[in-house]
Amino acid sequence: MVVVILVVQLLPSTGLVPPAYFPTSLEIAAALLGQFASPTFWTAVLNTLTGWFLGVGIATIAAIVVGTIIGLSRPLENILTSTIEFLRPIPSVSLIPLAVLLYGPGLESKLLLVVYAAFWQVFIQVLYGVHDIDPVARDTARVYGFRWTARFRHLVLPTMLPYLVTGVRLAVSLGLVLSVTAELIIGNPGIGSQILVAQTSGAIPTIYALVVFAGILGMVVNLLMRLLERRILSWHPEQRKERVS
């Protein structure tokens, strides 16, 4: 990180990039500090985090429910496999025209993109987790007459949880990217729209400052998810192995 800061600071003076369009690290830092003093900036951050949090939350709940139902039913999964394989590769950004037509620049258009992108990350991991259930343990639970709720709590959930946490971690990062992208392209209120405003007004250091802040926000979110993953999966052998090593 220090090397990157030094390179950005020195690069404009080398003539390799035009200084008018590539500010130094000090100029970017000054612009970022100026943003911290602006209530508009914090309102934009709140709007970005709101769309991101709601979108990932909706996607996670839907993916757990749908993924568990489909994963536990082989006939249902066989029927829906072709549909899943058709929908999953569709890039979320390709839904931007549809989102604009349906919802305009409102929060709903941002949620459509974030939910679609995050859903598949969690859904696929939930399917992997359900498929990883020990067949002997599953048949034993059925023979002993465990209710569905008991089988889910003591058999499905512990097996699925490591996969689920991985899926949520991926969805969180991707959801933040789509949230900012929706703001930048559609014009939803948030960090992305602030970048667009800065570009329109020719505030070059502010553009870089907002981009840097978006990167920092992504790093913080990923770090928090890593810590949460270790906390939730503290019982898992892989997490214990990491702590020992």
TAMOHU-V865830 format. One record per residue. N is the residue number from 0. PHI is phi as a letter, one per 40 degrees, with the letter a starting at -180 (NA if undefined). Layout:
BEGIN
{{N;PHI} {N;PHI}}
END
This chain:
BEGIN
{{0;NA} {1;c} {2;c} {3;c} {4;c} {5;c} {6;c} {7;c} {8;c} {9;c} {10;d} {11;c} {12;c} {13;c} {14;g} {15;c} {16;b} {17;c} {18;d} {19;c} {20;b} {21;a} {22;c} {23;c} {24;c} {25;c} {26;c} {27;c} {28;c} {29;c} {30;c} {31;c} {32;c} {33;c} {34;c} {35;c} {36;c} {37;b} {38;c} {39;c} {40;c} {41;c} {42;c} {43;c} {44;c} {45;c} {46;c} {47;c} {48;c} {49;c} {50;c} {51;c} {52;c} {53;c} {54;c} {55;c} {56;c} {57;c} {58;c} {59;c} {60;c} {61;c} {62;c} {63;c} {64;c} {65;c} {66;c} {67;c} {68;c} {69;c} {70;c} {71;c} {72;b} {73;d} {74;d} {75;c} {76;c} {77;c} {78;c} {79;c} {80;d} {81;c} {82;c} {83;c} {84;c} {85;c} {86;c} {87;c} {88;c} {89;c} {90;c} {91;c} {92;c} {93;c} {94;c} {95;d} {96;d} {97;c} {98;c} {99;c} {100;c} {101;c} {102;b} {103;g} {104;c} {105;c} {106;d} {107;c} {108;c} {109;c} {110;c} {111;d} {112;c} {113;c} {114;c} {115;c} {116;c} {117;c} {118;d} {119;c} {120;c} {121;c} {122;d} {123;c} {124;c} {125;c} {126;c} {127;d} {128;c} {129;c} {130;c} {131;c} {132;c} {133;c} {134;d} {135;c} {136;c} {137;c} {138;c} {139;c} {140;c} {141;c} {142;c} {143;c} {144;g} {145;c} {146;c} {147;d} {148;c} {149;c} {150;c} {151;c} {152;c} {153;c} {154;b} {155;c} {156;c} {157;c} {158;c} {159;c} {160;d} {161;d} {162;c} {163;c} {164;c} {165;c} {166;c} {167;c} {168;c} {169;c} {170;c} {171;c} {172;c} {173;c} {174;c} {175;c} {176;c} {177;c} {178;c} {179;c} {180;c} {181;c} {182;c} {183;c} {184;c} {185;c} {186;g} {187;d} {188;d} {189;i} {190;c} {191;c} {192;c} {193;c} {194;c} {195;c} {196;c} {197;c} {198;c} {199;c} {200;c} {201;g} {202;c} {203;c} {204;d} {205;c} {206;d} {207;c} {208;c} {209;c} {210;c} {211;c} {212;c} {213;c} {214;c} {215;c} {216;c} {217;c} {218;c} {219;c} {220;c} {221;c} {222;c} {223;c} {224;c} {225;c} {226;c} {227;c} {228;c} {229;c} {230;c} {231;c} {232;b} {233;c} {234;c} {235;c} {236;d} {237;c} {238;c} {239;c} {240;c} {241;c} {242;c} {243;c} {244;c}}
END
